[in-house]
Amino acid sequence: MAGAAEAQKRQGGRPFPPSARGPPPPPRPRFEPVDREKTCPLLLRVFTKVGGHHSKEDFAVRGKEPKDEVQIYTWKDATLRELTDLVKEVAPAARRRDARLSFAFVYPDKNGRFVVREVGKTFSYGNGRRLDDSKTLNELRFEIGDYLDVAIMSAELSTVR
């Protein structure tokens, strides 16, 4: 015991102050990739909007979600880069060289009201790769039944509106 107490003292004999930061956070869990040959894909409802995200009020009434919906079959190990490429196939604004895509999950809170939570950003083209490109739905804590809202932003698109 005495050895442990002495190890926590400075050279001058004074003890170190207690750490205000606490213990280090646990490492982020790494999820095993899904075997896409054996695992059934999930249906992901994706809503796109130029200029910004939809508001939570846009999703408040079941059956009256925004009209700009794309349904994608994918897996929980899909990356934001994969989703970016799929959105580019259906949304012309996302194909612009300077387009940036912002991803948000839309889900009900414990009171049943929808929450829009931004989870990552990508560039339309790989010339400015971001850390978020390789994030998977699973790592971002996506749950089956959540919606994905994609805001498509561009310097030129915002001045045209």
Solvent accessible surface area in square Angstrom, and as a share of the most:
residue,aa,sasa,rsa
1,M,210,0.94
2,A,70,0.54
3,G,53,0.50
4,A,61,0.47
5,A,58,0.45
6,E,117,0.53
7,A,80,0.62
8,Q,123,0.55
9,K,94,0.40
10,R,93,0.34
11,Q,195,0.87
12,G,74,0.71
13,G,40,0.38
14,R,156,0.57
15,P,89,0.56
16,F,116,0.48
17,P,87,0.55
18,P,127,0.80
19,S,85,0.55
20,A,109,0.85
21,R,225,0.82
22,G,39,0.38
23,P,117,0.74
24,P,118,0.74
25,P,116,0.73
26,P,115,0.72
27,P,122,0.77
28,R,145,0.53
29,P,89,0.56
30,R,181,0.66
31,F,84,0.35
32,E,146,0.65
33,P,107,0.67
34,V,40,0.23
35,D,68,0.35
36,R,88,0.32
37,E,166,0.74
38,K,175,0.74
39,T,60,0.35
40,C,111,0.66
41,P,46,0.29
42,L,19,0.10
43,L,74,0.37
44,L,0,0.00
45,R,53,0.19
46,V,1,0.00
47,F,0,0.00
48,T,16,0.09
49,K,71,0.30
50,V,48,0.28
51,G,39,0.37
52,G,19,0.19
53,H,49,0.22
54,H,14,0.06
55,S,50,0.32
56,K,109,0.46
57,E,115,0.52
58,D,55,0.28
59,F,1,0.00
60,A,66,0.51
61,V,85,0.49
62,R,181,0.66
63,G,61,0.58
64,K,148,0.63
65,E,18,0.08
66,P,23,0.14
67,K,186,0.79
68,D,59,0.30
69,E,52,0.23
70,V,37,0.21
71,Q,105,0.47
72,I,18,0.09
73,Y,148,0.56
74,T,6,0.04
75,W,52,0.18
76,K,56,0.24
77,D,26,0.13
78,A,1,0.01
79,T,30,0.17
80,L,0,0.00
81,R,36,0.13
82,E,62,0.28
83,L,0,0.00
84,T,0,0.00
85,D,61,0.32
86,L,63,0.31
87,V,2,0.01
88,K,30,0.13
89,E,121,0.54
90,V,76,0.44
91,A,12,0.09
92,P,94,0.59
93,A,20,0.15
94,A,0,0.00
95,R,109,0.40
96,R,76,0.28
97,R,169,0.62
98,D,60,0.31
99,A,0,0.00
100,R,90,0.33
101,L,0,0.00
102,S,1,0.00
103,F,0,0.00
104,A,0,0.00
105,F,0,0.00
106,V,1,0.00
107,Y,57,0.22
108,P,74,0.46
109,D,48,0.25
110,K,194,0.82
111,N,97,0.50
112,G,50,0.48
113,R,156,0.57
114,F,36,0.15
115,V,48,0.28
116,V,45,0.26
117,R,76,0.28
118,E,91,0.41
119,V,16,0.09
120,G,7,0.06
121,K,70,0.30
122,T,1,0.00
123,F,58,0.24
124,S,0,0.00
125,Y,65,0.25
126,G,34,0.33
127,N,124,0.63
128,G,26,0.25
129,R,152,0.55
130,R,92,0.34
131,L,165,0.82
132,D,23,0.12
133,D,12,0.06
134,S,80,0.52
135,K,51,0.22
136,T,21,0.12
137,L,0,0.00
138,N,34,0.18
139,E,28,0.13
140,L,21,0.10
141,R,174,0.63
142,F,3,0.01
143,E,119,0.53
144,I,125,0.63
145,G,59,0.56
146,D,17,0.09
147,Y,10,0.04
148,L,0,0.00
149,D,0,0.00
150,V,0,0.00
151,A,0,0.00
152,I,2,0.01
153,M,43,0.19
154,S,4,0.03
155,A,70,0.54
156,E,92,0.41
157,L,33,0.17
158,S,74,0.48
159,T,113,0.65
160,V,113,0.65
161,R,181,0.66
